[in-house]
Amino acid sequence: QVQLVESGGGLVQPGGSLTLSCAASGRIFSINVMGWYRQAPGKQRELVATITSHSSTNYADSVKGRFTISRDNAKNTVYLQMNSLKPEDTAVYYCNLDHLYGDSWGQGTQVTVSS
């Protein structure tokens, strides 16, 4: 079983920055994909960014050029650096790990972009 613990959410003004972190623990297959998804009120959960264990990345069009996903394989940790935040980025952000043993989700961390 895999546990994912997210941190780093909060309230930020438009144009500001935040960095989210997600630490994974448990039985983790070395070849995996970690990622961030978000869900705004009244909307479906959507992909934000993913990164493979070989550091290949994928981004939603809405965050390209503003968000950067990275990972530390030794720590089983994935990061999301979010710059130039907009009110429409407000959502609960969820960490995900997808690997041979299954698919796991974190509890989510709230990001609110507001003046």
C-alpha positions as CSV (number, residue, x, y, z in Angstrom):
1,Q,0.0,0.0,0.0
2,V,1.2,3.5,-0.9
3,Q,0.7,6.6,1.2
4,L,0.9,10.1,-0.4
5,V,1.2,13.2,1.8
6,E,0.8,16.6,0.2
7,S,1.9,19.9,1.6
8,G,2.4,23.5,0.5
9,G,-1.1,24.7,-0.3
10,G,-2.5,28.0,0.9
11,L,-3.8,31.4,0.0
12,V,-1.8,33.5,-2.5
13,Q,-2.5,36.7,-4.4
14,P,-2.9,36.7,-8.2
15,G,0.5,36.7,-9.8
16,G,2.1,35.0,-6.8
17,S,3.8,31.6,-6.4
18,L,3.4,28.5,-4.4
19,T,5.3,25.2,-4.4
20,L,3.4,21.9,-3.6
21,S,5.2,18.8,-2.4
22,C,4.0,15.2,-2.2
23,A,6.0,12.5,-0.5
24,A,5.2,8.9,-1.3
25,S,5.9,6.0,1.0
26,G,5.2,2.2,1.0
27,R,5.6,-0.4,-1.7
28,I,6.5,1.6,-4.8
29,F,7.6,0.1,-8.1
30,S,10.6,1.9,-9.4
31,I,9.0,2.6,-12.8
32,N,6.1,4.9,-12.2
33,V,4.3,8.1,-13.0
34,M,3.7,10.8,-10.4
35,G,1.4,13.7,-11.0
36,W,-0.8,16.5,-9.9
37,Y,-4.5,16.9,-10.5
38,R,-6.9,19.5,-9.4
39,Q,-10.6,19.9,-8.7
40,A,-12.4,23.2,-8.5
41,P,-15.8,23.5,-6.9
42,G,-18.5,22.2,-9.2
43,K,-16.0,20.9,-11.7
44,Q,-14.4,17.5,-12.5
45,R,-11.0,16.6,-11.5
46,E,-8.5,17.5,-14.2
47,L,-4.9,16.8,-15.0
48,V,-2.3,19.5,-14.1
49,A,1.0,17.8,-14.8
50,T,2.7,14.4,-14.7
51,I,6.3,13.2,-14.6
52,T,7.6,9.7,-15.2
53,S,10.4,8.1,-13.2
54,H,12.6,9.0,-16.1
55,S,11.6,12.6,-15.8
56,S,9.5,12.9,-18.9
57,T,6.8,15.5,-18.3
58,N,3.4,16.4,-19.5
59,Y,1.3,19.6,-18.7
60,A,-2.2,20.8,-19.2
61,D,-2.3,23.6,-21.7
62,S,-3.8,25.9,-19.1
63,V,-0.6,25.7,-16.9
64,K,2.2,25.4,-19.6
65,G,4.8,28.1,-19.0
66,R,3.6,28.8,-15.5
67,F,3.9,25.5,-13.6
68,T,6.9,23.2,-13.4
69,I,6.7,19.6,-12.1
70,S,9.8,17.9,-10.8
71,R,10.7,14.9,-8.7
72,D,13.4,13.5,-6.4
73,N,13.4,9.7,-7.0
74,A,15.6,9.1,-3.9
75,K,12.9,10.7,-1.7
76,N,9.9,9.4,-3.7
77,T,8.8,13.1,-3.8
78,V,7.2,15.1,-6.5
79,Y,7.0,18.9,-6.5
80,L,4.8,21.4,-8.4
81,Q,6.2,24.9,-8.7
82,M,3.4,27.2,-9.5
83,N,4.1,30.7,-10.8
84,S,2.0,33.6,-12.1
85,L,-1.0,32.1,-10.3
86,K,-4.5,33.1,-11.5
87,P,-7.8,33.0,-9.7
88,E,-8.9,30.2,-12.0
89,D,-6.1,28.1,-10.5
90,T,-8.1,27.9,-7.3
91,A,-8.8,24.3,-6.5
92,V,-7.9,21.3,-4.3
93,Y,-4.7,19.8,-5.7
94,Y,-4.3,16.1,-5.5
95,C,-1.1,14.1,-5.8
96,N,-1.2,10.8,-7.8
97,L,1.1,7.8,-8.1
98,D,0.5,5.3,-10.9
99,H,2.7,2.1,-11.0
100,L,2.7,-1.6,-11.5
101,Y,1.0,-2.1,-8.1
102,G,-1.9,0.2,-8.7
103,D,-3.0,3.8,-8.5
104,S,-2.9,5.9,-5.3
105,W,-4.2,9.4,-4.4
106,G,-3.3,11.9,-1.7
107,Q,-5.9,13.6,0.5
108,G,-5.5,16.9,-1.4
109,T,-4.3,20.4,-0.5
110,Q,-6.2,23.6,-1.0
111,V,-4.8,26.3,-3.2
112,T,-6.7,29.6,-3.2
113,V,-5.7,32.5,-5.5
114,S,-7.4,35.7,-4.4
115,S,-6.7,39.3,-3.7
